[in-house]
């Protein structure tokens, strides 16, 4: 990965894995490696720091004749994870807006305002039946105009005439 992973992001990732259940260091490393580049030598200092900050705790269990150290998230760790998740969401959205640029923000604003527009008058009679038949066959019917409020009267008239012609052809 070309981006440097800061210690707080490693902390958040480790806590997220521990949130799913108790596990041991090697398993945490393997889980992280599925998404980011991290070595065991990087991870164990992270786990020690989380333990010192009381965000996780450890316990040992016998495994194949030796003890295996397991890590468990604490209540304080759960609270910290929730804070990290909110911060990550804010950070990710801010970076995404920056990467997408101003044009994407304009498109998103237009998309949002289109959802707020009131629905147009429903189709009547055979026009309604033609639209139903077209949609059942996977057709959306004739499309003219942009769907924006700025459509001219002529565009709306053409759309209505095209729909009426489609309805007359089906009769």
Buried (B, 14 or more C-beta within 10 A) or exposed (E): EEEEBEEEBBBBBBBBBBEEEBBBBEBBBEBBEEEEEBEEEBBBEBBEBBBEEEBBBBEEEEEEEEEBEBBEBBEBBBEBBEEBBEEBEEEEEEEEEEEEEEEEEEEEEEEEEEEEEEEEEEBEEBBEBBBEBBEEEEEEBBEBEEEEEEBEEEBEEBBEEBBBEBBEEEE
